[in-house]
Amino acid sequence: MSWDYRLAYSALKNLKRFPGPDRRRIYEALEAMKSDPFRGDVKPIQGEENLYRRRVGAYRIYFRPALSIQLLEIPEIIRKQSH
């Protein structure tokens, strides 16, 4: 059972701005999500239907799984800012 993912334009744009080593770690996490998208530090987003986030260091990958076609829609990848 293999999943695929599709990055939204805004997610891809943000990803290109991140430093090389961080970008590599995010791509590795995306590839790992192909085998099991809910493994690792994944939590549902409260108040949103079918939206989850995966933490990769200081970054958050937001995704919506489409179970019937095994596709992960990635609307946003952001860097979590400290307060």
Accessible surface in RSA format (square Angstrom, percent):
REM  Atomic radii and reference values for relative SASA: ProtOr
REM  Chains: A
REM  Algorithm: Lee & Richards
REM  Probe-radius: 1.40
REM  Slices: 20
REM RES _ NUM      All-atoms   Total-Side   Main-Chain    Non-polar    All polar
REM                ABS   REL    ABS   REL    ABS   REL    ABS   REL    ABS   REL
RES MET A   1   180.67  93.6 109.16  72.2  71.51 170.3  92.86  78.9  87.81 116.3
RES SER A   2    84.33  71.3  65.44  87.3  18.89  43.5  44.27  94.3  40.06  56.1
RES TRP A   3    14.50   5.8  10.15   4.9   4.35  10.2   9.36   5.0   5.14   8.3
RES ASP A   4    77.58  54.3  77.07  76.7   0.51   1.2  23.93  56.3  53.64  53.5
RES TYR A   5    42.14  19.7  27.16  15.5  14.98  39.0  14.85  11.2  27.29  33.6
RES ARG A   6   130.86  54.9 127.19  64.8   3.67   8.7  53.90  73.7  76.96  46.6
RES LEU A   7    39.38  21.9  16.14  11.5  23.24  58.4  16.14  11.3  23.24  62.5
RES ALA A   8    41.22  37.9  28.92  44.6  12.30  28.0  40.27  56.7   0.95   2.5
RES TYR A   9   168.51  78.7 156.37  89.0  12.15  31.6 122.78  92.3  45.73  56.4
RES SER A  10    48.37  40.9  45.03  60.1   3.34   7.7  37.61  80.1  10.76  15.1
RES ALA A  11     0.00   0.0   0.00   0.0   0.00   0.0   0.00   0.0   0.00   0.0
RES LEU A  12    60.35  33.6  60.35  43.2   0.00   0.0  60.35  42.4   0.00   0.0
RES LYS A  13    94.22  46.0  89.48  54.9   4.74  11.3  42.25  38.0  51.98  55.4
RES ASN A  14    31.61  21.8  31.46  30.4   0.15   0.4   2.73   6.6  28.88  27.9
RES LEU A  15     0.31   0.2   0.31   0.2   0.00   0.0   0.31   0.2   0.00   0.0
RES LYS A  16   139.50  68.1 120.58  74.0  18.92  45.1  71.74  64.6  67.77  72.2
RES ARG A  17   160.92  67.6 126.45  64.5  34.46  82.1  58.59  80.1 102.33  62.0
RES PHE A  18    23.06  11.5  19.86  12.3   3.21   8.3  20.25  12.3   2.81   8.0
RES PRO A  19    78.34  57.1  66.02  60.2  12.32  44.8  78.29  64.6   0.05   0.3
RES GLY A  20    22.60  27.9   0.00   N/A  22.60  27.9  13.23  36.3   9.37  21.0
RES PRO A  21    84.66  61.7  82.21  74.9   2.46   8.9  83.38  68.8   1.28   8.0
RES ASP A  22    32.82  23.0  31.99  31.8   0.83   2.0   0.87   2.0  31.96  31.9
RES ARG A  23    74.53  31.3  74.53  38.0   0.00   0.0  10.93  14.9  63.60  38.5
RES ARG A  24   141.68  59.5 140.05  71.4   1.63   3.9  61.94  84.6  79.74  48.3
RES ARG A  25   110.07  46.2 107.21  54.7   2.86   6.8  46.61  63.7  63.47  38.5
RES ILE A  26     0.23   0.1   0.23   0.2   0.00   0.0   0.23   0.2   0.00   0.0
RES TYR A  27    84.56  39.5  84.43  48.0   0.14   0.4  62.51  47.0  22.05  27.2
RES GLU A  28   114.03  65.5 105.42  79.8   8.61  20.5  47.36  91.6  66.67  54.4
RES ALA A  29     8.98   8.3   4.47   6.9   4.51  10.3   8.37  11.8   0.61   1.6
RES LEU A  30     0.16   0.1   0.15   0.1   0.00   0.0   0.15   0.1   0.00   0.0
RES GLU A  31    87.25  50.1  78.08  59.1   9.17  21.8  44.72  86.5  42.54  34.7
RES ALA A  32    50.53  46.5  37.09  57.2  13.43  30.6  46.93  66.1   3.60   9.5
RES MET A  33     0.16   0.1   0.16   0.1   0.00   0.0   0.16   0.1   0.00   0.0
RES LYS A  34    62.26  30.4  62.25  38.2   0.01   0.0  21.24  19.1  41.02  43.7
RES SER A  35    79.59  67.3  63.32  84.5  16.27  37.5  49.63 105.7  29.95  42.0
RES ASP A  36    59.59  41.7  57.59  57.3   1.99   4.7  18.14  42.7  41.44  41.3
RES PRO A  37     2.91   2.1   2.91   2.7   0.00   0.0   2.91   2.4   0.00   0.0
RES PHE A  38    84.82  42.4  66.02  40.9  18.80  48.9  66.45  40.3  18.38  52.6
RES ARG A  39   174.47  73.3 167.50  85.4   6.97  16.6  49.70  67.9 124.77  75.6
RES GLY A  40    56.30  69.4   0.00   N/A  56.30  69.4  30.35  83.3  25.94  58.1
RES ASP A  41    46.24  32.4  33.52  33.4  12.71  30.1  25.88  60.9  20.36  20.3
RES VAL A  42    27.35  18.0   4.15   3.8  23.20  55.9   4.15   3.6  23.20  62.9
RES LYS A  43   116.08  56.6 115.94  71.1   0.14   0.3  62.13  55.9  53.95  57.5
RES PRO A  44    91.88  67.0  82.23  75.0   9.65  35.1  82.23  67.9   9.65  59.9
RES ILE A  45    45.39  25.8  40.57  30.2   4.83  11.6  42.07  30.3   3.32   9.0
RES GLN A  46   174.98  97.8 148.36 108.4  26.62  63.4  57.99 123.4 116.98  88.7
RES GLY A  47    87.96 108.5   0.00   N/A  87.96 108.5  46.13 126.6  41.83  93.7
RES GLU A  48    88.90  51.0  70.15  53.1  18.75  44.7  11.72  22.7  77.18  63.0
RES GLU A  49   156.60  89.9 138.48 104.8  18.12  43.1  56.61 109.5  99.99  81.6
RES ASN A  50    72.09  49.7  57.34  55.4  14.75  35.5  24.76  59.6  47.33  45.7
RES LEU A  51    21.01  11.7  19.42  13.9   1.59   4.0  19.42  13.6   1.59   4.3
RES TYR A  52    53.04  24.8  53.04  30.2   0.00   0.0  12.59   9.5  40.45  49.9
RES ARG A  53    35.37  14.9  35.37  18.0   0.00   0.0   3.93   5.4  31.44  19.1
RES ARG A  54    36.88  15.5  36.88  18.8   0.00   0.0   0.00   0.0  36.88  22.4
RES ARG A  55   107.01  44.9  96.03  49.0  10.99  26.2  11.64  15.9  95.38  57.8
RES VAL A  56    15.68  10.3  11.59  10.5   4.09   9.9  15.66  13.6   0.02   0.1
RES GLY A  57    31.49  38.8   0.00   N/A  31.49  38.8  21.15  58.0  10.34  23.2
RES ALA A  58    37.28  34.3  25.94  40.0  11.34  25.8  31.92  44.9   5.37  14.2
RES TYR A  59     6.73   3.1   6.73   3.8   0.00   0.0   5.26   4.0   1.47   1.8
RES ARG A  60    31.55  13.2  31.55  16.1   0.00   0.0   1.29   1.8  30.26  18.3
RES ILE A  61     0.00   0.0   0.00   0.0   0.00   0.0   0.00   0.0   0.00   0.0
RES TYR A  62    48.26  22.5  48.26  27.5   0.00   0.0  21.19  15.9  27.06  33.4
RES PHE A  63     0.00   0.0   0.00   0.0   0.00   0.0   0.00   0.0   0.00   0.0
RES ARG A  64    88.18  37.0  87.57  44.6   0.61   1.4  31.76  43.4  56.42  34.2
RES PRO A  65     6.17   4.5   2.40   2.2   3.77  13.7   2.71   2.2   3.46  21.5
RES ALA A  66    33.19  30.5  24.97  38.5   8.22  18.7  33.15  46.7   0.03   0.1
RES LEU A  67   124.79  69.5 108.35  77.5  16.44  41.3 108.58  76.3  16.21  43.6
RES SER A  68   114.03  96.4  69.97  93.4  44.06 101.5  59.31 126.3  54.73  76.7
RES ILE A  69   117.62  66.9  91.47  68.1  26.15  63.0  98.81  71.2  18.81  51.0
RES GLN A  70    50.49  28.2  48.01  35.1   2.48   5.9  13.87  29.5  36.62  27.8
RES LEU A  71    19.92  11.1  19.92  14.3   0.00   0.0  19.92  14.0   0.00   0.0
RES LEU A  72     0.56   0.3   0.56   0.4   0.00   0.0   0.56   0.4   0.00   0.0
RES GLU A  73    64.82  37.2  64.82  49.0   0.00   0.0  32.01  61.9  32.81  26.8
RES ILE A  74     1.07   0.6   0.00   0.0   1.07   2.6   0.30   0.2   0.77   2.1
RES PRO A  75    43.43  31.6  38.19  34.8   5.23  19.0  40.24  33.2   3.19  19.8
RES GLU A  76    51.33  29.5  51.33  38.8   0.00   0.0  23.14  44.8  28.20  23.0
RES ILE A  77     0.00   0.0   0.00   0.0   0.00   0.0   0.00   0.0   0.00   0.0
RES ILE A  78    61.89  35.2  60.31  44.9   1.59   3.8  61.89  44.6   0.00   0.0
RES ARG A  79   116.94  49.1 105.14  53.6  11.80  28.1  27.33  37.3  89.62  54.3
RES LYS A  80   102.91  50.2  95.46  58.6   7.45  17.7  49.02  44.1  53.89  57.4
RES GLN A  81   121.34  67.9 113.45  82.9   7.89  18.8  55.38 117.9  65.96  50.0
RES SER A  82   112.87  95.4  79.81 106.5  33.06  76.2  52.59 112.0  60.29  84.5
RES HIS A  83   215.82 118.0 142.63  99.1  73.19 187.2 132.94 137.0  82.89  96.4
END  Absolute sums over single chains surface
CHAIN  1 A     5527.3       4602.7        924.6       2857.5       2669.7
END  Absolute sums over all chains
TOTAL          5527.3       4602.7        924.6       2857.5       2669.7
